[in-house]
Amino acid sequence: MSEAERLHRHLIGQQGSRRSLNTPALVLDLEMLDRNIAEMAAFASAHNVKLRPHSKTHKSADIARRQIAAGALGVCCAKLGEAEALGEAGIQQLHITSPVVTPQAIARLIELNGQVSDLMVVVDHPANVEALDAAAGKAGKKLTVIVDIDPGIHRTGVATPDGVVELVRKVVGSKALKYAGVQFYCGRHQHIVSFAERKAEIEERTEYLKGIVAKLEAAGLKPGIITGSGTGTHFIDAKLGVFTELQVGSYVFMDHDYNVCDLRGLDRPTFEQALQIDARVVSANHAGLVTVDAGLKAMATEKGPPPILKGAVEGSTTRFMGDEHLAVIAPEGQASPGHGEQVILVPPHCDPTVNMYESYHVVKGDTLVDIWPVTARGRSR
């Protein structure tokens, strides 16, 4: 039994029970989550593109099931460990978006390939192709691979168009690998706040991708799958019509970093802030400033302190006060939250925030309705 279940299982179904949670608590608004999933599914259907959402955001088998039930092909996993955790929980359609290269990791990958019905993994180097081919050949089941293309980030992916063609040829010439397509993920572009600027940069990168696809087609190596995109560029990418599927992730939660981006050129949020952190005022000894119990250990901090969703007057700000504490500062002349009162925060960056928690506290309104495990928490190997 998890700590969250030990502390809070008895609260499930009790009206208003959210206010009885021990804090800080990672809270997920179920109705917002389901509306976000439905909105992206409807968008994809309307634009004739498939969804393969990225589970690195939620690391949850429960959420993956809801996405697949809404029409997703399956889910992406950033790491082999995430894929193993979701596979163990019964998710059968998995794509690993980072290369798996060491002998010990390849052995685990091949084992997973024998356990789930639909597994794909990226490759970006000839030596990796050879190693995967040899391991899959010994196991007796073909492994499906996607060739990763570097969009200019220099993180992973083949660096040149000719290099992509050569690596695809190597995959096609292997005995135990199945060539499925290419991956092109413009991670740097996802968080450009201006829609016009983001659109211009993605259009330029898409022309680069189209040139590579044309080279592959000319060589008789047309990719069946062209996968990539993300929450920040899904609207633009779908309109450009090159991707066959979208690797959207954060749309299910909408952290602050994405919420300030104009995702569809409408100058308003598209998705709802379903992921929240409940905190409580634990010290209130200074006019205009109180301290809550959610500090550096309660959320990812590289995007700055969290905005306040509820529980403080409009215009209130926050400032980190150490590992366990956060200051809530009211505008001059305004009252701060009272001693012991609830303050609801928006995570600045959802993916690493989720990895800090063992469980989601799933709510409808102010009522706790379930507790879901963060299935792949810490599974980064």
C-alpha positions as CSV (number, residue, x, y, z in Angstrom):
1,M,0.0,0.0,0.0
2,S,1.3,3.4,-1.0
3,E,1.6,6.3,1.5
4,A,-1.2,8.1,-0.3
5,E,-3.5,5.1,0.0
6,R,-2.6,4.7,3.7
7,L,-3.3,8.3,4.4
8,H,-6.2,9.0,2.1
9,R,-8.0,5.8,0.9
10,H,-10.7,6.3,3.5
11,L,-11.5,9.7,2.0
12,I,-12.5,8.4,-1.4
13,G,-16.1,9.3,-2.2
14,Q,-16.6,11.6,0.8
15,Q,-18.0,15.0,-0.4
16,G,-15.4,17.7,0.1
17,S,-12.7,15.3,1.0
18,R,-10.0,17.1,-1.1
19,R,-9.8,19.5,1.8
20,S,-8.7,16.7,4.1
21,L,-5.7,15.6,2.1
22,N,-2.3,15.7,3.8
23,T,-0.2,18.2,1.9
24,P,1.7,18.8,-0.4
25,A,-0.4,16.5,-2.6
26,L,-0.3,16.0,-6.3
27,V,-3.9,16.4,-7.5
28,L,-5.5,15.6,-10.8
29,D,-8.9,17.0,-11.8
30,L,-10.5,14.0,-13.6
31,E,-13.1,16.0,-15.5
32,M,-10.4,18.4,-16.8
33,L,-8.2,15.5,-17.7
34,D,-10.9,13.8,-19.7
35,R,-11.9,17.0,-21.5
36,N,-8.2,17.5,-22.5
37,I,-7.9,13.9,-23.8
38,A,-11.2,14.3,-25.7
39,E,-10.2,17.7,-27.2
40,M,-6.9,16.4,-28.6
41,A,-8.5,13.2,-29.9
42,A,-11.1,15.2,-31.7
43,F,-8.5,17.5,-33.2
44,A,-6.4,14.6,-34.5
45,S,-9.5,13.0,-36.0
46,A,-10.5,16.2,-37.7
47,H,-7.0,16.6,-39.2
48,N,-6.6,12.9,-40.3
49,V,-3.6,12.4,-38.1
50,K,-3.0,9.7,-35.5
51,L,-2.0,10.2,-31.8
52,R,0.8,8.5,-30.0
53,P,0.9,10.5,-26.8
54,H,4.0,10.7,-24.7
55,S,3.8,9.0,-21.4
56,K,7.0,10.8,-20.1
57,T,4.5,13.4,-19.0
58,H,2.2,11.3,-16.9
59,K,4.1,8.0,-16.3
60,S,0.7,6.5,-15.7
61,A,-0.9,3.3,-16.9
62,D,-4.4,4.7,-15.9
63,I,-3.9,7.8,-18.1
64,A,-2.4,5.8,-20.9
65,R,-5.5,3.5,-20.9
66,R,-7.8,6.6,-21.1
67,Q,-5.8,8.0,-24.1
68,I,-5.9,4.6,-25.9
69,A,-9.6,4.3,-25.2
70,A,-10.1,7.7,-26.8
71,G,-8.4,6.5,-30.0
72,A,-4.6,6.8,-29.5
73,L,-2.4,4.2,-31.3
74,G,-0.5,3.6,-28.1
75,V,2.0,5.7,-26.1
76,C,5.5,6.9,-26.3
77,C,8.1,6.3,-23.6
78,A,11.2,8.4,-23.2
79,K,13.2,5.6,-21.5
80,L,13.2,1.8,-21.6
81,G,12.3,1.7,-17.9
82,E,9.1,3.7,-18.5
83,A,8.2,1.2,-21.3
84,E,8.9,-1.8,-19.0
85,A,6.7,-0.3,-16.2
86,L,3.8,0.4,-18.5
87,G,4.2,-3.0,-20.2
88,E,4.1,-4.6,-16.8
89,A,0.8,-2.8,-16.2
90,G,-0.7,-4.1,-19.4
91,I,-0.1,-1.4,-21.9
92,Q,0.8,-3.2,-25.1
93,Q,1.5,-0.5,-27.6
94,L,4.8,1.2,-26.8
95,H,7.3,3.4,-28.7
96,I,10.6,4.2,-27.0
97,T,11.8,7.6,-28.3
98,S,15.4,7.5,-27.1
99,P,18.1,5.0,-28.3
100,V,18.7,1.8,-26.3
101,V,22.4,1.0,-26.8
102,T,24.2,-0.8,-24.0
103,P,24.2,-4.7,-23.9
104,Q,22.4,-4.9,-20.6
105,A,19.7,-2.5,-21.8
106,I,19.3,-4.2,-25.2
107,A,18.8,-7.5,-23.4
108,R,15.9,-5.9,-21.5
109,L,14.5,-4.4,-24.7
110,I,14.5,-7.8,-26.4
111,E,12.7,-9.3,-23.4
112,L,10.1,-6.5,-23.5
113,N,9.7,-7.1,-27.2
114,G,8.6,-10.7,-26.4
115,Q,6.2,-9.6,-23.8
116,V,4.1,-6.8,-25.5
117,S,2.3,-7.0,-28.8
118,D,3.5,-3.8,-30.4
119,L,6.9,-2.3,-29.5
120,M,9.0,0.2,-31.5
121,V,12.4,1.8,-30.6
122,V,14.4,4.5,-32.3
123,V,17.9,4.1,-33.7
124,D,20.4,6.8,-34.9
125,H,23.7,5.0,-35.3
126,P,24.9,2.0,-37.4
127,A,26.5,0.3,-34.4
128,N,23.1,0.3,-32.6
129,V,21.4,-1.2,-35.7
130,E,23.9,-4.0,-35.7
131,A,23.6,-4.7,-32.0
132,L,19.8,-4.7,-32.1
133,D,19.8,-6.9,-35.2
134,A,22.0,-9.5,-33.5
135,A,20.0,-9.5,-30.3
136,A,16.6,-9.7,-32.0
137,G,17.9,-12.5,-34.3
138,K,18.9,-14.6,-31.3
139,A,15.5,-14.1,-29.7
140,G,13.6,-15.1,-32.8
141,K,11.2,-12.1,-33.0
142,K,11.7,-9.1,-35.2
143,L,12.1,-5.7,-33.6
144,T,10.4,-2.7,-35.1
145,V,12.6,0.4,-35.4
146,I,12.2,4.0,-36.2
147,V,15.1,6.1,-37.5
148,D,15.5,9.2,-35.4
149,I,16.4,12.4,-37.3
150,D,18.2,15.3,-35.5
151,P,16.1,18.4,-36.1
152,G,19.0,20.6,-35.2
153,I,19.0,20.2,-31.4
154,H,22.1,17.9,-31.5
155,R,20.6,15.8,-28.7
156,T,19.8,12.5,-30.6
157,G,19.1,11.7,-34.2
158,V,21.0,11.3,-37.4
159,A,22.7,14.5,-38.3
160,T,22.4,14.7,-42.1
161,P,19.9,13.8,-44.8
162,D,22.3,11.4,-46.5
163,G,23.1,9.9,-43.2
164,V,19.4,9.2,-42.7
165,V,19.1,7.4,-46.0
166,E,22.2,5.3,-45.3
167,L,20.9,4.3,-41.8
168,V,17.5,3.3,-43.2
169,R,19.3,1.2,-45.9
170,K,21.2,-0.5,-43.1
171,V,18.0,-1.2,-41.2
172,V,16.2,-2.5,-44.3
173,G,19.2,-4.8,-45.0
174,S,19.2,-6.3,-41.5
175,K,17.6,-9.7,-40.9
176,A,15.8,-9.2,-37.6
177,L,14.8,-5.6,-37.7
178,K,11.6,-4.1,-39.3
179,Y,11.9,-0.6,-40.7
180,A,8.7,1.4,-39.8
181,G,9.5,5.0,-40.4
182,V,11.2,8.1,-39.0
183,Q,11.0,10.3,-36.0
184,F,11.5,14.1,-36.0
185,Y,11.0,15.9,-32.6
186,C,11.6,19.6,-32.5
187,G,11.8,19.8,-28.7
188,R,13.3,23.3,-28.5
189,H,10.4,24.7,-30.5
190,Q,7.6,23.4,-28.3
191,H,7.8,26.2,-25.7
192,I,8.2,29.3,-28.0
193,V,5.5,31.6,-26.5
194,S,4.6,33.5,-29.7
195,F,2.4,31.5,-32.1
196,A,3.7,33.4,-35.1
197,E,7.4,32.8,-34.2
198,R,6.8,29.2,-33.4
199,K,4.9,28.7,-36.7
200,A,7.7,30.3,-38.7
201,E,10.4,28.1,-37.1
202,I,8.4,24.9,-37.5
203,E,7.7,25.7,-41.1
204,E,11.4,26.0,-41.8
205,R,12.2,22.7,-39.9
206,T,9.3,21.0,-41.8
207,E,10.9,21.9,-45.1
208,Y,14.1,20.2,-43.9
209,L,12.1,17.1,-43.0
210,K,10.2,17.1,-46.3
211,G,13.6,17.1,-48.1
212,I,14.7,14.0,-46.2
213,V,11.4,12.2,-46.8
214,A,11.8,13.0,-50.5
215,K,15.3,11.5,-50.5
216,L,13.9,8.3,-48.8
217,E,11.1,8.0,-51.3
218,A,13.5,8.5,-54.2
219,A,15.6,5.6,-52.8
220,G,12.6,3.3,-52.5
221,L,12.6,3.7,-48.7
222,K,9.4,5.6,-48.1
223,P,8.6,5.8,-44.3
224,G,5.3,4.3,-43.3
225,I,5.3,6.3,-40.1
226,I,6.5,9.9,-39.7
227,T,6.2,10.6,-35.9
228,G,7.0,13.6,-33.8
229,S,5.5,17.0,-32.9
230,G,4.3,17.8,-29.4
231,T,1.8,19.9,-27.4
232,G,3.5,23.2,-28.4
233,T,3.4,22.5,-32.2
234,H,0.6,20.0,-32.7
235,F,-1.7,22.6,-34.3
236,I,0.9,23.8,-36.7
237,D,2.2,20.3,-37.5
238,A,-1.2,19.0,-38.2
239,K,-1.9,21.8,-40.6
240,L,1.4,21.2,-42.5
241,G,0.3,17.6,-43.0
242,V,3.7,15.8,-43.0
243,F,3.4,13.8,-39.7
244,T,1.3,10.7,-39.7
245,E,1.2,10.8,-35.9
246,L,1.7,13.3,-33.1
247,Q,3.7,12.6,-29.9
248,V,1.8,15.1,-27.8
249,G,2.3,14.9,-24.0
250,S,1.7,17.8,-21.7
251,Y,-1.8,18.6,-23.1
252,V,-3.3,16.2,-20.6
253,F,-2.1,18.4,-17.7
254,M,-1.1,21.9,-19.0
255,D,1.6,23.1,-16.7
256,H,2.4,26.8,-16.5
257,D,5.2,26.6,-19.0
258,Y,2.8,25.5,-21.7
259,N,-0.2,27.5,-20.6
260,V,1.5,30.8,-21.4
261,C,2.1,29.6,-25.0
262,D,-0.5,30.5,-27.6
263,L,-0.9,27.0,-28.9
264,R,-3.4,27.6,-31.7
265,G,-3.1,31.3,-32.5
266,L,-6.3,32.1,-30.6
267,D,-4.6,34.1,-27.8
268,R,-6.3,32.0,-25.1
269,P,-5.6,28.6,-23.5
270,T,-6.7,25.5,-25.4
271,F,-6.5,22.9,-22.6
272,E,-7.3,23.0,-18.9
273,Q,-4.8,23.0,-16.0
274,A,-5.8,19.6,-14.7
275,L,-2.6,18.9,-12.7
276,Q,-2.4,20.8,-9.5
277,I,-0.5,20.8,-6.2
278,D,-2.4,21.3,-3.0
279,A,-0.6,23.1,-0.2
280,R,-1.5,24.5,3.2
281,V,-0.5,27.6,5.0
282,V,1.8,26.5,7.9
283,S,3.0,29.9,9.0
284,A,1.3,33.3,9.0
285,N,3.3,35.8,11.1
286,H,4.0,38.6,8.6
287,A,1.5,41.0,7.1
288,G,1.0,40.2,3.4
289,L,3.1,37.1,3.4
290,V,2.4,33.5,4.5
291,T,4.3,30.3,4.1
292,V,2.9,27.1,2.6
293,D,4.2,23.5,2.9
294,A,5.3,23.0,-0.8
295,G,8.8,24.0,-1.6
296,L,11.6,22.8,-3.8
297,K,10.9,19.2,-3.1
298,A,7.3,19.5,-4.2
299,M,7.7,20.5,-7.8
300,A,10.2,21.0,-10.6
301,T,11.8,24.4,-10.2
302,E,13.8,25.2,-13.4
303,K,10.8,27.1,-14.8
304,G,10.5,29.3,-11.7
305,P,8.0,29.5,-8.8
306,P,4.5,28.2,-9.3
307,P,1.4,30.4,-10.1
308,I,-1.5,30.2,-7.7
309,L,-4.7,28.7,-9.2
310,K,-6.9,29.1,-6.1
311,G,-6.7,30.1,-2.5
312,A,-5.2,33.6,-2.6
313,V,-6.3,37.0,-3.9
314,E,-5.7,37.8,-7.5
315,G,-2.2,39.2,-8.1
316,S,-0.6,37.1,-5.3
317,T,2.8,35.8,-6.2
318,T,5.1,33.0,-4.8
319,R,8.7,32.7,-3.9
320,F,10.7,29.6,-3.0
321,M,11.7,29.6,0.7
322,G,13.7,26.3,0.8
323,D,13.2,22.6,0.4
324,E,9.9,22.4,2.1
325,H,8.4,25.9,2.0
326,L,7.0,28.5,-0.4
327,A,6.1,32.1,0.3
328,V,2.7,33.4,-0.9
329,I,2.8,37.1,-1.2
330,A,-0.3,39.2,-1.4
331,P,-0.5,42.5,-3.4
332,E,0.1,45.5,-1.2
333,G,-2.9,46.2,1.0
334,Q,-4.5,42.9,0.3
335,A,-5.1,40.0,2.8
336,S,-3.0,36.8,2.6
337,P,-4.6,33.4,3.0
338,G,-5.2,32.5,6.7
339,H,-3.4,30.1,8.9
340,G,-4.1,26.5,7.8
341,E,-5.9,27.4,4.7
342,Q,-5.6,25.6,1.4
343,V,-3.6,27.1,-1.5
344,I,-3.7,25.3,-4.9
345,L,-0.7,25.7,-7.1
346,V,0.0,25.0,-10.8
347,P,3.2,23.0,-11.5
348,P,5.7,25.1,-13.5
349,H,6.8,22.0,-15.4
350,C,4.6,18.9,-15.2
351,D,6.9,16.0,-16.3
352,P,9.6,16.2,-13.6
353,T,7.0,17.3,-11.0
354,V,5.1,14.1,-11.5
355,N,8.3,12.1,-11.0
356,M,8.5,13.4,-7.5
357,Y,5.2,11.8,-6.4
358,E,4.1,8.2,-5.9
359,S,0.4,8.8,-6.6
360,Y,-2.2,11.1,-8.2
361,H,-5.0,12.2,-6.0
362,V,-7.9,12.1,-8.5
363,V,-10.7,14.5,-7.8
364,K,-14.0,15.6,-9.1
365,G,-14.6,19.1,-7.8
366,D,-13.6,19.0,-4.1
367,T,-14.2,15.2,-3.7
368,L,-11.4,12.6,-3.9
369,V,-12.7,9.8,-6.2
370,D,-9.6,7.7,-6.7
371,I,-5.8,7.3,-6.1
372,W,-3.7,6.3,-9.1
373,P,-0.1,5.2,-8.9
374,V,2.6,7.1,-10.9
375,T,3.3,3.8,-12.6
376,A,6.7,4.6,-14.1
377,R,8.0,6.9,-11.3
378,G,11.8,6.9,-11.2
379,R,12.0,4.4,-14.1
380,S,14.6,6.3,-16.0
381,R,17.2,3.5,-16.7
